[in-house]
């Protein structure tokens, strides 16, 4: 449902804003099975399940954990939504299946080590290194539950809906009154009254009201104590024996809290992340990979967004969002160029620096050193303005490099687009 808010943005900026919306907070994503283990520690009801990484493990797990189960749910583990409607590159349809116990081993073999493509992975897809084997529950009702950070109330916001499932975004758009929003006072914490409002919004059919309130409070405590930025359960299901169960979950955590959430951040799976973004994080750079042809290196998030928009305005496509920050070192600039040039799609690079704390001469020195180290083979357009701009321009001029200089951002974008069309 959160993703549905992007529909309000202009079509020109949609792809850029979509990526930015997803990663506006530096955050950790974890797999479903990891989230289930974490919720269980906080007393939240979850289905019994075990993640396996090889076919050899499947038979052992079924015999030891699910000896009396005739059917199991087999879920591919990738950090992307839309798994159920996804397609493996080997032709298998769907990343989530309910099958007989004697079919699990064969199905797991078709999933493990394969690439799953969903509406959220892009055409390249993501590799499935683990599958999650879960008990099949008898569900009588499916609801939607989420906790996120709300800018308007400057605190956590619980979102609940009596109907859950894959069409939640469409439901929210067509029937906004069906969505219940309960802001939580970060100083007081969640109250029984807050939790009761959420339960009323969920409208469970038979689950005990007091038990349901306790489950909501436990979910909030998990969100708060683990520095979550998003806890989305779709569906939050009601079973035939009147229990609320978190049947699926998406969890994100604020990277700024890594120092106090070491156990959680040890769960990070770099194989599911863009290798460019992994490299950027190591260099303390803010990078988001896109699919365009013009690599961007900018200081400041707002300026970076404006740069990408103006590239689009002039008919180009940005290859990334890259904010080197206000106080980047020369070494970070060199690392930024290495990341940009590692992208085979990049046909030109646009450097747009407005020097305040970040000095133009530092950027210029970084560009020159980067050119020497990575052997730049694509045109580089540079627009410098601000602190030490004259020194920066002199460094570039005396470097002997073939650079395209620009007077302002509009001029830089035009020249970058022209450079890739030659």
LORO-11910 format. One record per residue (C-alpha): residue number from 0; residue in three letters; x, y, z. Coordinates in pm, 1 decimal. Each point is the difference from the previous one (the first is absolute). Example, Ala and Ser with C-alpha at 12.3 -4.5 7.8 and 13.67 -1.06 7.14 Angstrom:
<nodes>
   i  aa        u        v        w
   0 Ala   1230.0   -450.0    780.0
   1 Ser    137.0    344.0    -66.0
</nodes>
This chain:
<nodes>
   i  aa        u        v        w
   0 Unk      0.0      0.0      0.0
   1 Unk    287.0    233.1     74.2
   2 Unk    119.3    -49.2   -357.9
   3 Unk   -341.8    112.3   -124.2
   4 Unk     75.6    353.1    115.9
   5 Unk    244.1     28.6   -287.5
   6 Unk   -294.7     20.4   -239.4
   7 Unk    -41.5    360.7    112.0
   8 Unk    335.9     97.8   -151.1
   9 Unk     55.9    131.9   -351.6
  10 Unk     69.1   -260.7   -266.2
  11 Unk    330.0    168.0    -90.0
  12 Unk    143.9    -59.9    343.7
  13 Unk   -180.7   -324.4     82.8
  14 Unk    284.1   -248.1    -45.6
  15 Unk    246.8    221.8    185.2
  16 Unk   -240.8     88.5    279.0
  17 Unk   -101.1   -364.0     34.3
  18 Unk    353.9   -105.0     76.4
  19 Unk     49.9    302.7    223.8
  20 Unk   -324.5    -70.9    187.6
  21 Unk    114.6   -356.3     63.4
  22 Unk    339.3    107.0    133.0
  23 Unk    -53.2    347.3    144.6
  24 Unk    128.1   -146.1    327.3
  25 Unk    313.7   -208.5    -16.7
  26 Unk   -143.7   -328.7    108.9
  27 Unk     55.8   -370.6     41.8
  28 Unk   -239.9   -249.4   -154.1
  29 Unk    -26.3   -353.8    134.0
  30 Unk   -156.7   -316.2   -136.6
  31 Unk   -343.0   -125.4     97.5
  32 Unk    135.3   -293.5    199.4
  33 Unk    229.9    233.3    193.4
  34 Unk   -291.8    230.9     74.7
  35 Unk   -209.2   -295.3    120.1
  36 Unk    276.1   -105.1    239.6
  37 Unk     25.1    353.9    132.9
  38 Unk   -377.1     35.2     46.7
  39 Unk    -13.7   -331.5    180.2
  40 Unk    256.5    128.8    254.0
  41 Unk   -239.7    285.4     79.2
  42 Unk   -296.0   -232.6     52.8
  43 Unk   -168.3     64.0   -335.5
  44 Unk   -184.4   -299.5   -146.4
  45 Unk    168.6   -128.7   -317.1
  46 Unk    -35.7   -322.9   -199.4
  47 Unk    245.6   -277.3     80.9
  48 Unk    271.8     11.6   -263.9
  49 Unk    361.3    -78.8    -86.6
  50 Unk    224.9    153.6   -266.9
  51 Unk    215.7   -241.7   -201.4
  52 Unk    287.1     73.7   -236.3
  53 Unk     38.3   -337.1   -174.1
  54 Unk   -214.4   -285.0   -125.1
  55 Unk    179.8   -236.8    237.3
  56 Unk   -140.3    193.4    296.4
  57 Unk   -361.1    -29.1   -115.8
  58 Unk    -59.7   -366.5     85.6
  59 Unk    164.3     36.6    342.3
  60 Unk   -211.9    305.0     83.6
  61 Unk   -325.4   -166.1   -106.9
  62 Unk     74.7   -309.6    209.2
  63 Unk    108.9    193.9    310.1
  64 Unk   -222.6    309.7     -7.1
  65 Unk   -306.1    -93.2   -208.4
  66 Unk    -41.6   -378.4     45.0
  67 Unk   -380.0      9.9     -6.6
  68 Unk    -55.9    272.1   -259.4
  69 Unk   -156.9   -118.6   -325.1
  70 Unk     52.0    338.7   -167.8
  71 Unk    254.7    277.5     41.5
  72 Unk     42.7    355.1   -124.7
  73 Unk    325.8     50.4   -190.6
  74 Unk    108.6    364.7    -24.9
  75 Unk    297.7    126.4   -196.5
  76 Unk    201.9    249.0    204.0
  77 Unk     88.0    316.1   -189.4
  78 Unk     -4.9    359.3    118.8
  79 Unk   -282.5    109.2   -229.3
  80 Unk   -378.0     -9.3     -5.0
  81 Unk   -225.5   -173.4   -252.0
  82 Unk    160.0   -342.9     46.8
  83 Unk   -323.9   -190.0    -45.7
  84 Unk    -51.3    145.5   -347.5
  85 Unk    368.1    -10.5    -93.8
  86 Unk    168.7   -223.1   -256.6
  87 Unk    330.4   -185.1     22.5
  88 Unk    236.1     29.6   -292.5
  89 Unk     -9.1   -379.2    -25.2
  90 Unk   -370.2     25.5    -84.5
  91 Unk   -155.9    -85.1    337.7
  92 Unk   -301.9    218.7     68.4
  93 Unk    -42.7    147.7    346.5
  94 Unk    238.2     36.6    291.1
  95 Unk   -251.4   -124.6    259.3
  96 Unk   -168.9   -340.8    -22.2
  97 Unk   -214.7   -228.5    213.7
  98 Unk     92.3   -360.0    -78.2
  99 Unk    -15.4   -349.5    143.6
 100 Unk    283.9    -82.1    236.9
 101 Unk    138.9   -257.8   -243.7
 102 Unk     25.8    270.5   -270.5
 103 Unk    195.0    252.6    205.3
 104 Unk    345.0   -140.0    -78.2
 105 Unk    -57.5     15.1   -377.1
 106 Unk   -145.3    351.7     16.2
 107 Unk    280.5    129.3    221.8
 108 Unk    249.6   -131.5   -255.3
 109 Unk   -165.6    212.4   -268.1
 110 Unk     20.5    312.5    219.1
 111 Unk    336.3    -11.2    176.1
 112 Unk    280.2    170.4   -187.1
 113 Unk   -241.2    130.7   -262.6
 114 Unk    -90.7    358.0    -96.5
 115 Unk   -350.2    119.0     89.9
 116 Unk   -143.5    299.1   -185.3
 117 Unk   -284.6    196.6    160.0
 118 Unk   -157.1    339.6    -58.8
 119 Unk    237.6    142.3    259.5
 120 Unk    329.0   -166.1    -97.7
 121 Unk     21.3    138.1   -352.5
 122 Unk     82.9   -216.7   -300.4
 123 Unk    329.6   -114.6    150.3
 124 Unk   -178.0   -173.5    290.0
 125 Unk    154.7   -123.6    325.3
 126 Unk    163.9   -328.6     89.0
 127 Unk   -177.8   -236.2    238.3
 128 Unk    256.9   -126.8    249.5
 129 Unk   -255.8   -130.9    250.5
 130 Unk   -356.8   -122.7      0.6
 131 Unk   -227.0     25.3    302.2
 132 Unk   -200.6   -313.1     85.4
 133 Unk   -309.9     85.0    204.2
 134 Unk   -293.3   -184.7    144.0
 135 Unk   -322.6     46.1   -191.6
 136 Unk   -249.5    181.0    221.4
 137 Unk   -375.8      1.7    -33.4
 138 Unk    -64.3    371.7    -53.0
 139 Unk   -350.9    142.3     26.1
 140 Unk     81.1    369.4    -34.3
 141 Unk    281.7    214.4   -142.1
 142 Unk     72.6    355.2    116.9
 143 Unk    267.8    264.6    -54.8
 144 Unk    222.8    143.7    272.6
 145 Unk    298.5    234.3    -14.3
 146 Unk    202.8    231.1    219.0
 147 Unk    200.8    271.5   -169.3
 148 Unk    151.9    338.9     79.6
 149 Unk   -234.4    289.8    -69.2
 150 Unk    139.0    343.7    -77.8
 151 Unk   -327.7    175.4     78.0
 152 Unk    -24.5   -127.6    356.8
 153 Unk    380.6    -25.6     35.7
 154 Unk    -28.5   -348.5    142.6
 155 Unk   -112.4   -358.7    -61.8
 156 Unk   -328.4    -55.3   -182.0
 157 Unk   -195.8   -326.0      5.9
 158 Unk   -203.1    -73.3   -313.6
 159 Unk   -270.7   -265.7      6.2
 160 Unk   -257.3   -131.6   -244.8
 161 Unk   -263.4   -272.0     34.4
 162 Unk    102.2   -137.7   -339.8
 163 Unk    351.0   -106.2    -99.0
 164 Unk    167.8   -164.8   -293.8
 165 Unk    166.3     97.3   -325.8
 166 Unk   -256.4    269.5    -89.4
 167 Unk     47.0    212.7    312.1
 168 Unk    129.2    301.3   -197.2
 169 Unk   -305.8     -3.3   -226.3
 170 Unk   -231.9    -40.7    298.0
 171 Unk    159.0    297.1    174.8
 172 Unk    -43.9    213.0   -310.6
 173 Unk   -362.5    -98.8    -67.3
 174 Unk   -121.3    -19.3    360.9
 175 Unk    221.7    229.3    211.6
 176 Unk   -247.5    -12.4    289.9
 177 Unk     79.6   -369.9     44.3
 178 Unk    350.2     91.4    115.1
 179 Unk     41.1     75.4    371.2
 180 Unk    300.3    210.7    105.2
 181 Unk    104.5     23.5    363.4
 182 Unk    292.7    231.1     85.0
 183 Unk    199.9   -101.8    306.4
 184 Unk    146.9    251.4    242.3
 185 Unk    366.6    -94.3      1.2
 186 Unk     39.5    121.6    360.4
 187 Unk   -304.9   -179.2    145.3
 188 Unk     29.5   -312.1   -212.5
 189 Unk   -297.1   -205.0   -113.2
 190 Unk   -301.6      1.6    233.7
 191 Unk   -281.6   -251.0     32.1
 192 Unk   -224.5    258.8   -164.7
 193 Unk    236.0     30.8   -298.3
 194 Unk     20.7   -376.8    -40.3
 195 Unk   -379.5    -31.0     29.1
 196 Unk    -46.8    249.4   -285.9
 197 Unk    230.7   -213.2   -213.4
 198 Unk   -189.2   -318.7     83.5
 199 Unk   -330.4    170.7    -82.5
 200 Unk    149.5     96.7   -337.1
 201 Unk    107.7   -358.2    -62.7
 202 Unk   -349.6   -128.4     92.0
 203 Unk    100.5   -361.3     75.9
 204 Unk   -286.1   -247.3    -33.8
 205 Unk     60.3   -220.6    302.1
 206 Unk    334.0     78.1    161.0
 207 Unk    -13.1     98.8    365.4
 208 Unk      4.6    378.7     27.0
 209 Unk    235.2     18.4    297.7
 210 Unk    244.0   -247.9   -155.1
 211 Unk     -8.2    198.0   -324.3
 212 Unk     76.3    322.6    187.7
 213 Unk    299.8   -169.3    161.3
 214 Unk    125.4   -117.6   -338.4
 215 Unk    -15.1    356.4   -135.2
 216 Unk    190.7    129.5    302.2
 217 Unk    269.0   -267.3    -45.9
 218 Unk     39.8     97.8   -364.4
 219 Unk     43.9    363.0     98.6
 220 Unk    256.6    -91.5    264.7
 221 Unk    192.8   -193.4   -264.7
 222 Unk    -11.6    302.5   -232.1
 223 Unk    123.1    237.2    272.0
 224 Unk    265.7   -212.1    165.1
 225 Unk    168.6   -112.8   -322.1
 226 Unk     12.3    342.5   -171.9
 227 Unk   -237.3   -111.2   -271.6
 228 Unk    -92.8    244.7   -273.5
 229 Unk   -266.7   -226.4   -149.2
 230 Unk   -185.9   -306.7    125.1
 231 Unk   -255.3   -113.1   -257.7
 232 Unk   -204.9   -317.8     46.4
 233 Unk   -211.8    -99.9   -296.4
 234 Unk   -188.0   -202.1     84.1
 235 Unk    -50.4     14.8    373.0
 236 Unk   -216.6   -309.5      1.0
 237 Unk   -268.1   -144.7    221.0
 238 Unk      7.0   -377.3     37.4
 239 Unk   -283.9   -246.4     45.0
 240 Unk     87.9    -25.3    369.6
 241 Unk    -45.8    378.5     38.6
 242 Unk    364.7    106.6     20.4
 243 Unk    161.9    300.2   -168.3
 244 Unk    309.6   -113.1   -189.6
 245 Unk    258.5    207.0   -188.7
 246 Unk     -7.5   -213.4   -315.4
 247 Unk    253.7    216.3   -184.9
 248 Unk    211.3    301.6     84.7
 249 Unk    223.2    266.4   -149.6
 250 Unk    237.3    168.9    244.0
 251 Unk    244.3    287.2    -48.3
 252 Unk    242.0    140.3    258.6
 253 Unk    176.7    335.0     22.7
 254 Unk    368.8    -37.2    -88.6
 255 Unk     80.8    283.2    239.8
 256 Unk    -86.7   -238.8    283.9
 257 Unk    242.2   -271.3   -112.9
 258 Unk    230.1     73.7    293.1
 259 Unk   -266.7   -108.5    251.1
 260 Unk   -170.1   -269.5   -208.2
 261 Unk    302.8   -211.4    -83.6
 262 Unk   -186.5   -333.8      6.1
 263 Unk   -263.2    124.4   -241.0
 264 Unk    249.1    160.4   -237.8
 265 Unk    197.5   -323.1     -7.5
 266 Unk   -301.4   -136.4   -193.9
 267 Unk     77.2    220.5   -303.2
 268 Unk     10.5   -199.6   -325.1
 269 Unk    227.1    185.5   -245.1
 270 Unk    -80.4   -251.0   -276.7
 271 Unk   -346.0    158.8    -16.9
 272 Unk    131.1    354.3    -35.0
 273 Unk    130.8    195.9   -296.1
 274 Unk    380.5    -51.7     15.3
 275 Unk     43.7    368.3    -86.8
 276 Unk   -204.5     96.3    304.7
 277 Unk    200.2   -239.5    219.1
 278 Unk    325.7    161.0   -119.8
 279 Unk   -144.2    348.3     55.5
 280 Unk   -104.4    -83.7    356.1
 281 Unk    353.7   -115.5     78.9
 282 Unk    130.0    336.8   -123.6
 283 Unk   -271.1    183.2    197.6
 284 Unk   -163.3    130.6   -317.7
 285 Unk   -374.5     33.3    -58.5
 286 Unk    -63.1   -192.8   -322.1
 287 Unk   -310.4   -139.8   -167.2
 288 Unk     35.2   -182.4   -329.5
 289 Unk   -238.8     79.2   -285.2
 290 Unk    -17.7   -118.4   -361.1
 291 Unk    112.4    302.5   -200.4
 292 Unk    311.4     98.5   -197.1
 293 Unk    126.7    312.9    176.4
 294 Unk    189.3    -56.7    322.7
 295 Unk    -50.9    277.2    254.7
 296 Unk    229.3    116.7    278.5
 297 Unk   -146.4    281.9    208.1
 298 Unk     31.8    139.6    352.1
 299 Unk   -331.7     30.0    179.8
 300 Unk   -314.3   -210.1    -36.0
 301 Unk   -220.1    284.5   -125.3
 302 Unk    255.9    105.9   -258.6
 303 Unk     38.4   -363.0   -108.2
 304 Unk   -375.8    -32.7    -53.6
 305 Unk     -5.5    326.6   -195.7
 306 Unk    291.8   -117.4   -212.1
 307 Unk   -179.1   -321.7    -91.2
 308 Unk   -320.4    187.5    -78.7
 309 Unk    177.6    242.0   -233.3
 310 Unk    174.1   -288.4   -176.4
 311 Unk   -345.2   -151.7    -59.8
 312 Unk   -132.7    337.2   -113.9
 313 Unk    264.1     14.2   -273.6
 314 Unk    -71.9   -351.8   -121.4
 315 Unk    264.6   -194.3    191.7
 316 Unk    -27.9   -272.9    260.3
 317 Unk    191.3      6.5    331.8
 318 Unk    190.4   -315.9     86.9
 319 Unk      0.4     64.4    371.9
 320 Unk    -54.8    222.9    297.5
 321 Unk    337.7     74.1    156.8
 322 Unk     42.3    250.8    280.9
 323 Unk    362.8     26.4    111.7
 324 Unk   -107.7    212.2    293.3
 325 Unk    108.7    337.6    121.5
 326 Unk    341.4    -99.8    129.9
 327 Unk    126.6   -279.0   -225.4
 328 Unk    369.8    -75.3    -20.5
 329 Unk    202.7    -33.7   -315.9
 330 Unk      7.4   -374.5     57.2
 331 Unk   -379.8    -15.3      7.0
 332 Unk    -15.4    187.6   -329.7
 333 Unk    234.1   -257.8   -151.8
 334 Unk   -221.3   -282.8    133.1
 335 Unk   -305.6    175.0   -142.5
 336 Unk    157.4      1.4   -347.2
 337 Unk     89.9   -367.3     32.2
 338 Unk   -362.7    -80.5     76.6
 339 Unk   -130.0    211.3   -287.5
 340 Unk    239.0   -151.4   -253.0
 341 Unk    -75.4   -355.0    117.5
 342 Unk   -347.1     40.8   -151.3
 343 Unk     14.5   -115.0   -362.7
 344 Unk   -310.7    205.8    -80.5
 345 Unk    169.5    330.0     84.2
 346 Unk     96.5    184.9   -318.6
 347 Unk     76.8    338.2    158.1
 348 Unk     57.5    143.1    347.3
 349 Unk   -137.0    328.6    129.2
 350 Unk    171.1    153.5    303.0
 351 Unk   -206.1    277.5    159.2
 352 Unk    157.1    153.9    309.2
 353 Unk   -112.4    308.1    188.3
 354 Unk    284.3     58.5    242.4
 355 Unk    -84.6     97.6    355.1
 356 Unk    164.7   -227.7    251.2
 357 Unk     93.9   -217.5   -298.2
 358 Unk    275.3    192.8   -178.7
 359 Unk     23.5      7.1   -377.5
 360 Unk    377.2    -55.1      1.0
 361 Unk    -45.6   -326.0    194.4
 362 Unk   -251.0   -121.4   -256.7
 363 Unk    229.8    103.1   -284.6
 364 Unk    295.3   -187.8    151.7
 365 Unk   -221.0   -303.6     48.0
 366 Unk   -110.4      9.4   -362.8
 367 Unk    358.3     17.3   -121.5
 368 Unk    116.0   -286.2    224.2
 369 Unk   -301.7   -207.8    -90.5
 370 Unk     73.1     45.2   -369.4
 371 Unk    350.5   -131.3     56.1
 372 Unk   -117.8   -302.8    198.9
 373 Unk   -305.1   -113.4   -196.1
 374 Unk    107.0    102.0   -349.5
 375 Unk   -312.5    198.1    -83.6
 376 Unk   -136.4    -87.2   -342.4
 377 Unk   -325.3    197.9      8.8
 378 Unk    -55.1    376.8    -33.0
 379 Unk      1.9    193.0    328.4
 380 Unk   -202.4    320.4     36.0
 381 Unk     96.0    215.1    298.6
 382 Unk   -186.9    287.2    155.1
 383 Unk    170.8    156.1    300.8
 384 Unk   -121.3    296.0    203.6
 385 Unk     70.2    131.4    347.8
 386 Unk    292.7    -28.3    240.6
 387 Unk    342.3     -8.8   -172.5
 388 Unk   -161.8    -20.8   -343.2
 389 Unk    289.4    178.6   -171.7
 390 Unk    254.0   -240.1    149.1
 391 Unk   -217.6   -292.3   -105.1
 392 Unk    -28.2    120.2   -358.1
 393 Unk    374.7     57.3    -14.0
 394 Unk     72.9   -354.6    121.9
 395 Unk   -225.2   -142.3   -270.3
 396 Unk    147.9    221.1   -270.0
 397 Unk    358.6    -86.6     90.5
 398 Unk    -72.0   -372.8     25.7
 399 Unk     20.5    -52.8   -373.4
 400 Unk   -329.3   -189.7      8.0
 401 Unk   -266.4     42.5   -263.3
 402 Unk   -291.2    133.4    201.3
 403 Unk   -320.8    172.4    -97.9
 404 Unk    -56.1    300.8    222.8
 405 Unk   -337.9    160.1     59.7
 406 Unk   -105.7    340.7    130.1
 407 Unk   -315.5   -109.4    181.0
 408 Unk   -211.7   -308.8     67.5
 409 Unk   -222.4     42.4   -304.6
 410 Unk    305.9     31.6   -224.0
 411 Unk    158.3   -304.7    164.5
 412 Unk   -307.6   -216.3    -58.0
 413 Unk    -22.4    104.0   -366.0
 414 Unk    366.3    -82.3    -56.9
 415 Unk    -27.0   -335.3    174.7
 416 Unk   -294.2   -100.9   -218.7
 417 Unk    180.9    122.2   -311.6
 418 Unk    310.4   -195.5    100.8
 419 Unk   -178.7   -336.8     -2.7
 420 Unk   -165.5     68.5   -335.9
 421 Unk    327.9     52.4   -187.4
</nodes>
